[in-house]
Amino acid sequence: MSKVIWLPEALSDLVRLFDFLKLQNESIAFQAAQAIREAGFSLANMPYKGTAFGDGSERRKLI
């Protein structure tokens, strides 16, 4: 099985999104953050899901 490694920038974006949404609705903020985390971790089971960065690394972008 592949390993998912979150870039610091991705984690920072996730925290910023959560903080922004929490101002409106904490429950929705939690659901959105959880959905994003699950999508990211799903790459461990399906490592070729998403788009390759194209920089020669094995990193992939999941939008």
Order of alpha helices (4+ residues) and beta strands (2+ residues): alpha-alpha-beta-beta
